[in-house]
Amino acid sequence: MSYIKAENVLPRELIETIQQYVDGKLIYIPCKEKQEWGSTTSAKAFFRERNERIYEAYKSGMGLQELAHSFSLSEKSIQRILRKQKLAVSEGVESV
């Protein structure tokens, strides 16, 4: 994320008002409309596909340790992914 100088985009009066609260500090101003996670990258699709592969491998008989090693994840992460995948399948929804 790049920073923009306040002097270049905000009126002087607004800068002075903000300085009453945070003087010389970096602040984050969020977007008006929050975007859904992964909507601007392929990360969401990547993790969904990976989690589906993990679930299918588990159903085929692969154990937790082997899954953790194969996917370079902790056993706890594998357990969490399996739990979410099972829930998504039972509810008929897409999971990440």
PADREN-307760 format. One line per field, with one value per residue: residue in one letter; chain; x, y, z of N, C-alpha, C in turn. Coordinates in nm, 2 decimals. Example, Ala and Ser with C-alpha at 12.3 -4.5 7.8 and 13.67 -1.06 7.14 Angstrom:
BEGIN
code <- (a|s)
unit <- (A|A)
npx <- (1.32|1.28)
npy <- (-0.57|-0.22)
npz <- (0.78|0.71)
capx <- (1.23|1.37)
capy <- (-0.45|-0.11)
capz <- (0.78|0.71)
cpx <- (1.32|1.29)
cpy <- (-0.33|0.00)
cpz <- (0.78|0.79)
***
This chain:
BEGIN
code <- (m|s|y|i|k|a|e|n|v|l|p|r|e|l|i|e|t|i|q|q|y|v|d|g|k|l|i|y|i|p|c|k|e|k|q|e|w|g|s|t|t|s|a|k|a|f|f|r|e|r|n|e|r|i|y|e|a|y|k|s|g|m|g|l|q|e|l|a|h|s|f|s|l|s|e|k|s|i|q|r|i|l|r|k|q|k|l|a|v|s|e|g|v|e|s|v)
unit <- (A|A|A|A|A|A|A|A|A|A|A|A|A|A|A|A|A|A|A|A|A|A|A|A|A|A|A|A|A|A|A|A|A|A|A|A|A|A|A|A|A|A|A|A|A|A|A|A|A|A|A|A|A|A|A|A|A|A|A|A|A|A|A|A|A|A|A|A|A|A|A|A|A|A|A|A|A|A|A|A|A|A|A|A|A|A|A|A|A|A|A|A|A|A|A|A)
npx <- (0.08|0.06|0.14|-0.03|0.02|-0.13|-0.16|-0.17|-0.42|-0.63|-0.83|-0.69|-0.81|-0.94|-0.72|-0.60|-0.80|-0.79|-0.54|-0.58|-0.65|-0.48|-0.16|0.10|0.11|0.06|-0.24|-0.51|-0.75|-1.04|-1.19|-1.50|-1.68|-1.65|-1.45|-1.51|-1.31|-1.04|-1.16|-1.03|-0.81|-0.66|-0.65|-0.87|-0.99|-0.77|-0.73|-0.98|-0.98|-0.75|-0.84|-1.05|-0.91|-0.77|-0.98|-1.09|-0.87|-0.85|-1.10|-1.04|-0.87|-0.63|-0.43|-0.42|-0.16|-0.01|-0.15|-0.10|0.18|0.20|0.07|0.20|0.11|-0.01|-0.13|-0.35|-0.45|-0.52|-0.73|-0.91|-0.97|-1.09|-1.31|-1.45|-1.50|-1.65|-1.88|-1.96|-2.02|-2.23|-2.42|-2.44|-2.31|-2.06|-1.72|-1.43)
npy <- (-0.12|0.22|0.54|0.86|1.20|1.40|1.68|1.70|1.61|1.68|1.94|2.23|2.30|2.07|1.90|2.03|1.98|1.70|1.68|1.75|1.52|1.31|1.38|1.40|1.13|0.81|0.72|0.51|0.52|0.37|0.21|0.32|0.12|-0.20|-0.46|-0.80|-1.06|-1.18|-1.11|-0.96|-1.10|-1.42|-1.57|-1.67|-1.86|-2.04|-2.13|-2.25|-2.46|-2.60|-2.68|-2.84|-3.05|-3.15|-3.25|-3.44|-3.62|-3.70|-3.83|-4.04|-4.19|-4.10|-4.01|-3.77|-3.69|-3.75|-3.59|-3.33|-3.32|-3.35|-3.12|-2.92|-2.81|-2.76|-3.02|-2.94|-2.73|-2.89|-3.04|-2.83|-2.74|-2.98|-3.00|-2.77|-2.82|-3.06|-2.96|-2.77|-2.94|-3.09|-2.89|-2.81|-2.59|-2.36|-2.36|-2.20)
npz <- (0.00|-0.09|0.03|0.06|0.05|0.29|0.25|-0.02|-0.09|0.08|0.23|0.40|0.64|0.72|0.76|0.98|1.17|1.19|1.29|1.56|1.67|1.59|1.56|1.34|1.30|1.14|0.98|0.90|0.65|0.59|0.30|0.15|0.06|0.15|0.01|-0.07|0.07|-0.12|-0.36|-0.55|-0.63|-0.71|-0.49|-0.33|-0.49|-0.52|-0.26|-0.21|-0.40|-0.31|-0.06|-0.12|-0.25|-0.04|0.12|-0.05|-0.07|0.20|0.22|0.06|0.21|0.31|0.58|0.87|0.94|0.70|0.52|0.63|0.59|0.31|0.22|0.34|0.59|0.93|1.14|1.29|1.12|0.90|1.02|1.08|0.82|0.71|0.88|0.81|0.53|0.55|0.67|0.48|0.26|0.37|0.40|0.15|0.04|-0.10|0.01|0.16)
capx <- (0.00|0.14|0.08|-0.06|0.04|-0.26|-0.15|-0.20|-0.56|-0.73|-0.83|-0.61|-0.90|-0.96|-0.59|-0.59|-0.90|-0.74|-0.42|-0.62|-0.67|-0.35|-0.06|0.22|0.10|0.00|-0.37|-0.57|-0.89|-1.10|-1.28|-1.64|-1.74|-1.55|-1.46|-1.50|-1.18|-1.01|-1.23|-0.94|-0.69|-0.70|-0.63|-0.99|-1.00|-0.66|-0.75|-1.10|-0.94|-0.66|-0.92|-1.13|-0.82|-0.74|-1.10|-1.10|-0.76|-0.89|-1.20|-0.97|-0.80|-0.51|-0.43|-0.39|-0.01|0.03|-0.21|-0.02|0.31|0.18|0.02|0.28|0.02|-0.01|-0.24|-0.46|-0.50|-0.59|-0.85|-1.00|-1.01|-1.18|-1.43|-1.53|-1.54|-1.76|-2.00|-2.00|-2.08|-2.36|-2.51|-2.45|-2.26|-1.92|-1.64|-1.30)
capy <- (0.00|0.34|0.65|0.98|1.31|1.47|1.81|1.69|1.57|1.73|2.09|2.26|2.30|1.93|1.85|2.09|1.91|1.57|1.70|1.76|1.38|1.24|1.48|1.34|0.98|0.75|0.67|0.44|0.56|0.26|0.24|0.33|-0.01|-0.30|-0.56|-0.93|-1.11|-1.26|-1.07|-0.89|-1.19|-1.56|-1.64|-1.74|-1.99|-2.12|-2.20|-2.34|-2.58|-2.68|-2.74|-2.95|-3.16|-3.21|-3.32|-3.56|-3.71|-3.75|-3.93|-4.16|-4.27|-4.03|-3.97|-3.64|-3.66|-3.75|-3.46|-3.22|-3.32|-3.33|-2.98|-2.83|-2.75|-2.83|-3.11|-2.85|-2.67|-2.99|-3.07|-2.72|-2.75|-3.09|-2.97|-2.67|-2.89|-3.15|-2.87|-2.71|-3.05|-3.12|-2.78|-2.78|-2.46|-2.35|-2.32|-2.15)
capz <- (0.00|-0.09|0.11|-0.01|0.15|0.32|0.19|-0.17|-0.12|0.18|0.26|0.51|0.76|0.76|0.81|1.11|1.25|1.21|1.38|1.69|1.72|1.56|1.51|1.30|1.31|1.03|1.01|0.79|0.63|0.51|0.18|0.18|0.04|0.17|-0.09|-0.02|0.07|-0.24|-0.48|-0.65|-0.66|-0.73|-0.37|-0.29|-0.58|-0.49|-0.13|-0.22|-0.47|-0.22|0.05|-0.18|-0.27|0.10|0.16|-0.13|-0.03|0.33|0.19|-0.01|0.31|0.35|0.72|0.90|0.93|0.56|0.46|0.68|0.53|0.17|0.19|0.42|0.69|1.05|1.16|1.33|1.00|0.82|1.09|1.06|0.68|0.70|0.95|0.72|0.41|0.58|0.69|0.35|0.18|0.43|0.38|0.00|0.00|-0.14|0.12|0.12)
cpx <- (0.09|0.06|0.07|-0.04|-0.09|-0.27|-0.19|-0.35|-0.67|-0.72|-0.75|-0.69|-0.92|-0.83|-0.57|-0.68|-0.84|-0.62|-0.46|-0.63|-0.54|-0.26|0.07|0.22|0.04|-0.14|-0.42|-0.71|-0.95|-1.18|-1.42|-1.71|-1.63|-1.57|-1.44|-1.36|-1.16|-1.08|-1.14|-0.82|-0.75|-0.68|-0.75|-1.01|-0.89|-0.69|-0.88|-1.06|-0.84|-0.74|-1.00|-1.04|-0.78|-0.86|-1.11|-0.99|-0.79|-1.00|-1.15|-0.88|-0.67|-0.52|-0.39|-0.24|0.03|-0.03|-0.13|0.11|0.29|0.14|0.10|0.20|0.03|-0.14|-0.37|-0.53|-0.58|-0.73|-0.95|-1.06|-1.12|-1.31|-1.52|-1.58|-1.66|-1.89|-2.05|-2.07|-2.22|-2.46|-2.53|-2.41|-2.11|-1.84|-1.51|-1.20)
cpy <- (0.12|0.45|0.78|1.09|1.38|1.61|1.81|1.66|1.63|1.88|2.11|2.26|2.16|1.87|1.90|2.02|1.77|1.58|1.71|1.62|1.30|1.34|1.41|1.19|0.93|0.70|0.60|0.48|0.45|0.30|0.25|0.20|-0.11|-0.41|-0.70|-0.98|-1.20|-1.22|-1.01|-0.98|-1.33|-1.64|-1.73|-1.87|-2.09|-2.20|-2.29|-2.47|-2.67|-2.75|-2.86|-3.07|-3.23|-3.30|-3.45|-3.66|-3.77|-3.86|-4.06|-4.24|-4.21|-3.98|-3.82|-3.60|-3.65|-3.62|-3.34|-3.21|-3.29|-3.18|-2.87|-2.74|-2.83|-2.93|-3.04|-2.78|-2.77|-3.02|-2.96|-2.72|-2.86|-3.06|-2.87|-2.74|-2.98|-3.07|-2.81|-2.82|-3.08|-3.01|-2.74|-2.65|-2.47|-2.30|-2.27|-2.22)
cpz <- (0.00|-0.01|0.03|0.09|0.16|0.25|0.04|-0.20|-0.03|0.20|0.39|0.64|0.81|0.82|0.96|1.21|1.29|1.31|1.53|1.76|1.71|1.49|1.47|1.30|1.17|1.06|0.88|0.77|0.54|0.39|0.22|0.17|0.05|0.07|-0.01|-0.03|-0.05|-0.37|-0.59|-0.69|-0.68|-0.60|-0.32|-0.36|-0.54|-0.36|-0.13|-0.29|-0.38|-0.12|0.00|-0.21|-0.14|0.14|0.08|-0.10|0.11|0.31|0.13|0.08|0.36|0.50|0.74|0.89|0.78|0.49|0.50|0.61|0.38|0.13|0.27|0.52|0.82|1.06|1.20|1.21|0.92|0.89|1.07|0.92|0.66|0.76|0.86|0.59|0.44|0.60|0.56|0.26|0.24|0.41|0.23|-0.04|-0.04|-0.02|0.07|0.21)
***
